[in-house]
Amino acid sequence: MIEAARRFWEWSLWPVWWLRRGILRSISTLEILLGGFGLVAALVTAALLSPVLGALPGAAGDFAPIGMAILLAPIGIGVALGRRTEVERFVNTVRGRADEVAESVALVRPAAPSEVILDTSAIIDGRIAEVAASGFLLANIAVPRFVLDELRRVADSSDPQKRGRGRAGLELLARLQGDEGVTTEIIDDDSSPADGDVDARLVRLAKERGAALALTDSNLARVAELEGVRPLNLNVLANAVKTNVLPGEALRVELIEPGRSADQGVGYLGDGTMVVVEDGASAIGEVRDLLVKRVIQTQAGRMVFARLARQEGDLQSGDAA
């Protein structure tokens, strides 16, 4: 009994297997979709005509809707399959336009580099370690061996100041290599010192590897831009994240030195922003309340011009502003 049931089940599924192994393998996915669309359109048309055909007298009204569906089904499938060439052409056109848009977007907004090469100035500066540790440097760090050799020469200099900077740079590299959250490697360069100075070799190496160049030298940054290399100027980054103060805002700053004019005093905010205070020469060495008059942006950074707050009303009006 069980064997007979199994044979009946296999016999009943034979048309499905035949369709799957025979006809369906020779038909493309596009043809199946078009045929299905034509069949649905034919059946919808037959359904719309069925009220009219059903009104025919006698047996014709009973069988006409079914006959119309049977007649329109192959016609709909054939018409849809006959449009295969136009559909393929349309799909290819849409795909080509999408590829063009993707390429144009890639040209306007190039992908972020996966590697950042450090210049000697960026290593000696030291701030690159904090930037990398903060997680904002989403790339691997690479140090060319000729930069490492230059840093070693600076550390061996007879000038105590240069020697201290060079040793601080070597210690920074050791700290970066010990940081598990930052990937730092020393890379070799096939060029020789005769191929140009360190800056030229750096730009050429960054261009060859598709890497960005971390630096503090604005002139080298301009050269890198001309060569198509993305410069990451730490000074520009530092200016971008400085405290934003507005005219009328109240500050409390220690005046530490005189300004260019005899009556000016100069202080600094916590991020290093210079604050020039009118009539502040007499308050040098004191922590005073100030009111911001204007803020200007220069190539060296942001400068704040302020005046002394002479009474409590000045601070209240400054806070309100």
Secondary structure, 3 states (H helix, E strand, C coil): CHHHHHHHHHHHCHHHHHHHHHHHHHCCHHHHHHHHHHHHHHHHHHHHHHHHHHCCCCCHHHHHHHHHHHHHHHHHHHHHHHCHHHHHHHHHHHHHHHHHHHHHHHHHCCCCCCEEEECHHHHHHCHHHHHHHHCCCCCEEEEEHHHHHHHHHHHCCCCHHHHHHHHHHHHHHHHHHHCCCCCEEEECCCCCHHHCCHHHHHHHHHHHHCCEEEECCHHHHHHHHHCCCCEEEHHHHHHHCCCCCCCCCEEEEEEEEECCCCCCEEEECCCCCEEEEECCHHHCCCEEEEEEEEEEEECCEEEEEEEECCCHHHHHHHHHC
